[in-house]
Amino acid sequence: MKSGSITLVLSLLAIPMMTLAADIPAGGFAGTWKCNLAKSKFAGPTPQSEVFTIDPDSRFSITVISADGKTSTWSYKPQAGQAVPVEGRGPNVTVILRKVNAHRTEQTWNLDGRPAKSFTILSKDGKTQTFHIAGTGKDAKPFEEEVVYEKQ
């Protein structure tokens, strides 16, 4: 009888998780977004360019041209309540994305063992996203960034 109760409880807990998973699609966040370098504040050198795409299924794909001209790309596909690997950022970088509402998401990062928290705000007109992140850098010093993206 005890194992039947555990199965029932786990099944009931799975229902909200499935509902949350269904809530992750990108909605107004979907599209191609380009960084407005003049409106953004970076912790380190300002990149030459940063463009990302969020597919309707919420897959993030980011291309950055660094200040010294090197191109890097990375991507991830969020899964409700789960840390997922960030492909292209190294084997120990993960993110958990949580959709708060139609205009806000929150992220919890593991940057190679260093924690960081971020949130993204989508403007009411859906034309601008502002990404805020704070964490600890490789040098063990705290960092903060605010990056403004415009829909293309």
C-alpha positions as CSV (number, residue, x, y, z in Angstrom):
1,M,0.0,0.0,0.0
2,K,2.9,2.3,0.8
3,S,4.4,2.1,-2.7
4,G,0.9,2.8,-4.3
5,S,0.7,6.0,-2.2
6,I,4.2,7.1,-3.3
7,T,3.3,6.4,-7.0
8,L,0.1,8.5,-6.6
9,V,2.0,11.4,-5.0
10,L,4.7,11.3,-7.7
11,S,2.0,11.2,-10.4
12,L,0.2,14.2,-8.8
13,L,3.5,16.1,-8.6
14,A,4.2,15.4,-12.3
15,I,1.1,17.1,-13.4
16,P,2.2,20.6,-12.4
17,M,5.7,19.9,-13.9
18,M,4.1,19.0,-17.2
19,T,2.0,22.2,-17.1
20,L,5.1,24.2,-16.3
21,A,7.0,22.5,-19.2
22,A,4.1,23.4,-21.5
23,D,4.5,27.0,-20.2
24,I,8.2,27.3,-21.4
25,P,7.5,28.1,-25.1
26,A,9.0,31.4,-25.9
27,G,5.8,33.4,-26.7
28,G,6.8,37.1,-27.2
29,F,10.4,36.3,-26.5
30,A,10.7,34.3,-29.8
31,G,12.6,35.9,-32.6
32,T,16.0,37.3,-33.5
33,W,17.5,39.9,-31.2
34,K,20.5,42.1,-31.6
35,C,22.4,43.7,-28.8
36,N,22.3,47.5,-28.6
37,L,25.9,48.1,-27.5
38,A,25.3,51.8,-26.6
39,K,22.5,50.9,-24.1
40,S,24.3,47.9,-22.6
41,K,26.7,47.7,-19.7
42,F,29.2,44.8,-19.7
43,A,31.5,43.6,-16.9
44,G,34.4,43.2,-19.3
45,P,35.3,44.4,-22.7
46,T,32.3,45.3,-24.9
47,P,31.8,42.8,-27.7
48,Q,31.7,43.9,-31.3
49,S,28.4,42.2,-31.8
50,E,25.9,39.9,-30.1
51,V,22.9,38.4,-31.8
52,F,20.6,35.6,-30.5
53,T,17.6,33.7,-31.7
54,I,14.9,32.2,-29.5
55,D,12.9,29.6,-31.4
56,P,9.2,29.1,-30.7
57,D,10.1,26.0,-28.7
58,S,12.5,28.2,-26.6
59,R,15.8,26.9,-28.0
60,F,18.3,29.8,-27.5
61,S,21.1,30.2,-30.0
62,I,23.7,33.0,-29.4
63,T,26.5,34.3,-31.6
64,V,29.0,36.7,-30.1
65,I,31.9,38.6,-31.8
66,S,34.2,39.5,-28.9
67,A,36.1,42.8,-28.5
68,D,39.1,41.1,-30.1
69,G,37.1,39.8,-33.1
70,K,36.7,36.1,-32.1
71,T,33.4,34.5,-32.9
72,S,31.7,32.1,-30.4
73,T,28.4,30.4,-30.5
74,W,26.4,28.7,-27.8
75,S,22.9,27.3,-27.3
76,Y,20.6,25.6,-24.9
77,K,17.0,24.2,-24.8
78,P,15.4,24.9,-21.5
79,Q,13.5,22.1,-19.7
80,A,11.1,23.0,-16.9
81,G,12.8,22.9,-13.5
82,Q,15.9,21.2,-14.9
83,A,19.5,22.3,-15.3
84,V,20.4,21.9,-19.0
85,P,23.9,22.1,-20.5
86,V,24.8,25.2,-22.4
87,E,26.4,23.8,-25.6
88,G,29.5,25.7,-26.6
89,R,30.3,27.1,-23.2
90,G,32.2,24.2,-21.8
91,P,31.3,20.9,-20.1
92,N,30.4,22.5,-16.7
93,V,28.0,25.3,-17.7
94,T,24.3,24.8,-17.1
95,V,21.2,26.9,-16.8
96,I,17.7,26.5,-15.3
97,L,15.1,28.8,-16.9
98,R,11.9,29.7,-15.2
99,K,9.1,31.7,-17.0
100,V,7.6,34.0,-14.4
101,N,5.0,35.6,-16.8
102,A,4.6,36.7,-20.4
103,H,7.2,39.5,-19.8
104,R,9.8,38.0,-17.4
105,T,12.0,35.0,-17.2
106,E,14.5,34.1,-14.5
107,Q,17.7,32.0,-14.9
108,T,19.9,30.2,-12.5
109,W,23.4,29.6,-13.9
110,N,26.3,27.3,-13.0
111,L,29.3,28.8,-14.7
112,D,31.9,26.1,-14.1
113,G,31.1,25.9,-10.4
114,R,30.4,29.6,-10.0
115,P,26.8,30.5,-9.4
116,A,25.0,33.4,-11.2
117,K,21.4,34.6,-11.3
118,S,19.8,36.5,-14.1
119,F,16.4,37.7,-15.3
120,T,15.1,39.0,-18.6
121,I,12.4,41.6,-19.0
122,L,10.4,41.8,-22.3
123,S,9.0,45.3,-23.0
124,K,5.3,45.7,-23.2
125,D,5.5,46.4,-26.9
126,G,7.6,43.3,-27.5
127,K,10.5,45.2,-29.2
128,T,13.1,45.2,-26.5
129,Q,14.5,42.6,-24.0
130,T,16.7,43.7,-21.1
131,F,18.9,40.9,-19.6
132,H,20.4,41.4,-16.1
133,I,23.0,39.0,-14.7
134,A,25.0,39.0,-11.5
135,G,27.5,36.4,-10.4
136,T,31.1,35.6,-9.6
137,G,33.8,35.8,-12.3
138,K,36.7,33.4,-12.9
139,D,38.8,35.8,-10.8
140,A,36.4,35.3,-7.9
141,K,35.3,38.9,-8.1
142,P,31.5,39.7,-8.4
143,F,30.2,41.0,-11.7
144,E,27.0,42.5,-13.1
145,E,25.8,43.1,-16.6
146,E,22.8,44.7,-18.2
147,V,22.4,43.9,-21.9
148,V,19.7,45.5,-24.0
149,Y,18.5,43.6,-27.1
150,E,16.2,44.9,-29.9
151,K,14.0,42.7,-32.0
152,Q,15.1,42.3,-35.6
